[in-house]
Amino acid sequence: MTEKTIDQVPVSVTVNGRKVQRFVDPRTLLIHFLREEMSLTGAHIGCETSHCGACTVEMDGQSVKSCTVFAVQAHDTLVNTVEGLANADGTLHALQDGFRQMHGLQCGFCTPGMLMRAKVLLSENPDPSEDEIRFGIAGNLCRCTGYQNIVKAIQYAADKLNGRTQKEAAE
């Protein structure tokens, strides 16, 4: 655990399967904790007001915008970031593969948050319709793609996770 200074509080959180303990300022946001204390820079700082979703991570099975969660609120939780999304053997998660295969990204700024939101969406609804996907990612903004390929990427991942090939999904 890091050295405590005046006014700091202990935080213990499991991030991508690894339990970490730190002392933090009570006002430290989860996004800053992840980026500065954990060196996990996949979640991006966009608007810092919860509007863009670039900072989205999974916390105890729910997608949260880490720019509006204090690190102390994450105490004793399980947090997953985009860095922990790939499979244990290093192969891409179905969502990462979907974004690659369906060209679901351009500049990539929104992609980590979009991937993490989509992961939670697919855990809540393993076989969403196009409208359900669009509604499910509505809190994550993309300035480049127009969303069509992002929706296709999430559909691709849903099909793959459900054991359907792209040919079967098209029928």
C-alpha positions as CSV (number, residue, x, y, z in Angstrom):
1,M,0.0,0.0,0.0
2,T,1.2,3.5,-0.8
3,E,2.3,5.8,2.0
4,K,-0.6,7.7,3.6
5,T,-0.5,11.5,3.8
6,I,-2.8,13.8,5.7
7,D,-6.4,13.6,4.7
8,Q,-6.0,10.5,2.5
9,V,-8.2,7.4,2.9
10,P,-7.6,3.8,2.1
11,V,-9.1,2.2,-1.0
12,S,-9.1,-1.5,-1.8
13,V,-10.4,-2.4,-5.2
14,T,-10.0,-5.4,-7.5
15,V,-9.1,-4.1,-11.0
16,N,-9.0,-6.5,-13.9
17,G,-8.7,-9.4,-11.4
18,R,-5.9,-7.8,-9.4
19,K,-6.6,-6.5,-5.9
20,V,-4.9,-3.2,-5.2
21,Q,-4.8,-1.1,-2.1
22,R,-3.9,2.6,-2.1
23,F,-4.3,5.7,-0.1
24,V,-6.2,8.4,-2.0
25,D,-7.5,11.9,-1.6
26,P,-11.3,11.5,-0.9
27,R,-12.0,13.7,-4.0
28,T,-10.0,11.5,-6.4
29,L,-12.2,10.4,-9.2
30,L,-12.1,6.7,-10.3
31,I,-10.9,7.7,-13.8
32,H,-7.9,9.5,-12.2
33,F,-7.2,6.5,-9.9
34,L,-7.2,4.1,-12.8
35,R,-5.0,6.3,-15.0
36,E,-2.6,7.7,-12.4
37,E,-2.4,5.1,-9.7
38,M,-2.9,2.0,-11.8
39,S,-1.4,3.3,-15.1
40,L,-4.5,2.0,-16.9
41,T,-4.9,4.7,-19.6
42,G,-7.5,2.9,-21.8
43,A,-10.5,4.7,-20.3
44,H,-10.3,8.2,-21.7
45,I,-11.0,11.5,-20.1
46,G,-13.4,13.3,-22.4
47,C,-16.0,15.7,-21.0
48,E,-15.5,15.0,-17.3
49,T,-19.3,15.6,-16.9
50,S,-20.7,12.1,-17.8
51,H,-21.9,13.2,-21.2
52,C,-19.5,11.4,-23.6
53,G,-18.9,8.0,-22.0
54,A,-15.3,7.7,-23.0
55,C,-14.4,6.9,-19.4
56,T,-16.9,4.0,-19.1
57,V,-15.7,1.0,-17.1
58,E,-17.5,-1.9,-15.5
59,M,-18.0,-1.8,-11.7
60,D,-19.6,-4.8,-10.1
61,G,-21.3,-5.8,-13.3
62,Q,-22.6,-2.3,-14.1
63,S,-21.3,0.2,-16.6
64,V,-20.3,3.4,-14.9
65,K,-18.8,6.6,-16.1
66,S,-15.6,6.8,-14.1
67,C,-15.4,10.6,-14.3
68,T,-18.4,10.8,-11.9
69,V,-17.4,8.1,-9.4
70,F,-15.0,8.8,-6.6
71,A,-12.3,6.2,-6.1
72,V,-13.6,5.7,-2.5
73,Q,-17.0,4.7,-3.9
74,A,-15.2,1.9,-5.7
75,H,-13.8,0.5,-2.4
76,D,-14.4,-3.3,-2.2
77,T,-15.7,-3.5,-5.7
78,L,-14.7,-5.3,-8.9
79,V,-13.7,-2.9,-11.6
80,N,-13.0,-4.0,-15.2
81,T,-11.4,-1.8,-17.8
82,V,-10.7,-2.2,-21.4
83,E,-7.2,-3.4,-20.6
84,G,-8.8,-6.5,-19.0
85,L,-11.3,-7.2,-21.8
86,A,-9.2,-9.6,-23.9
87,N,-9.4,-13.3,-23.1
88,A,-6.9,-14.8,-20.6
89,D,-5.0,-16.4,-23.5
90,G,-4.5,-13.0,-25.1
91,T,-7.0,-13.5,-27.9
92,L,-9.5,-10.7,-28.5
93,H,-12.8,-10.6,-26.8
94,A,-15.7,-11.0,-29.2
95,L,-16.4,-7.3,-28.9
96,Q,-12.9,-6.3,-29.8
97,D,-13.0,-8.7,-32.7
98,G,-16.3,-7.3,-33.8
99,F,-15.0,-3.7,-33.7
100,R,-12.0,-4.9,-35.8
101,Q,-14.0,-7.0,-38.3
102,M,-16.9,-4.5,-38.7
103,H,-14.8,-1.3,-38.7
104,G,-16.4,0.0,-35.6
105,L,-13.8,2.6,-34.9
106,Q,-12.1,5.5,-36.6
107,C,-10.2,7.8,-34.3
108,G,-10.6,5.3,-31.4
109,F,-11.2,7.9,-28.6
110,C,-14.7,6.6,-27.7
111,T,-13.8,2.9,-28.4
112,P,-12.7,1.8,-24.8
113,G,-15.9,3.3,-23.3
114,M,-18.0,1.9,-26.1
115,L,-16.5,-1.6,-25.6
116,M,-17.1,-1.6,-21.9
117,R,-20.7,-0.3,-22.2
118,A,-21.3,-3.0,-24.9
119,K,-19.9,-5.7,-22.7
120,V,-22.4,-4.8,-19.9
121,L,-25.2,-4.5,-22.5
122,L,-24.5,-8.0,-23.8
123,S,-24.4,-9.4,-20.3
124,E,-27.8,-7.8,-19.6
125,N,-29.2,-8.8,-23.0
126,P,-27.2,-11.4,-24.9
127,D,-29.2,-11.1,-28.1
128,P,-30.2,-7.4,-28.5
129,S,-32.0,-6.0,-31.5
130,E,-30.5,-3.1,-33.4
131,D,-32.9,-0.7,-31.6
132,E,-31.9,-2.2,-28.2
133,I,-28.2,-1.8,-29.1
134,R,-28.7,1.9,-30.1
135,F,-30.6,2.6,-26.9
136,G,-28.0,0.7,-24.8
137,I,-25.1,2.7,-26.1
138,A,-27.0,6.1,-26.2
139,G,-24.9,7.4,-23.3
140,N,-21.6,6.9,-25.2
141,L,-20.9,9.4,-27.9
142,C,-18.8,8.9,-31.1
143,R,-17.9,11.9,-33.3
144,C,-16.5,9.8,-36.2
145,T,-18.5,6.8,-37.2
146,G,-22.1,7.6,-37.3
147,Y,-22.7,4.5,-35.1
148,Q,-23.8,2.1,-37.9
149,N,-20.5,0.1,-37.8
150,I,-20.5,0.2,-34.0
151,V,-24.0,-1.4,-34.0
152,K,-22.8,-4.0,-36.5
153,A,-19.8,-4.7,-34.3
154,I,-22.0,-5.3,-31.3
155,Q,-24.3,-7.5,-33.3
156,Y,-21.2,-9.4,-34.6
157,A,-20.1,-9.9,-31.0
158,A,-23.5,-11.0,-29.8
159,D,-23.7,-13.6,-32.7
160,K,-20.2,-14.8,-31.9
161,L,-20.9,-15.1,-28.1
162,N,-24.1,-17.0,-28.9
163,G,-22.3,-19.4,-31.1
164,R,-23.7,-18.1,-34.4
165,T,-21.5,-17.6,-37.5
166,Q,-21.9,-14.5,-39.6
167,K,-23.5,-16.5,-42.3
168,E,-26.1,-17.9,-39.9
169,A,-26.7,-14.4,-38.4
170,A,-27.4,-13.0,-41.9
171,E,-30.1,-15.6,-42.6
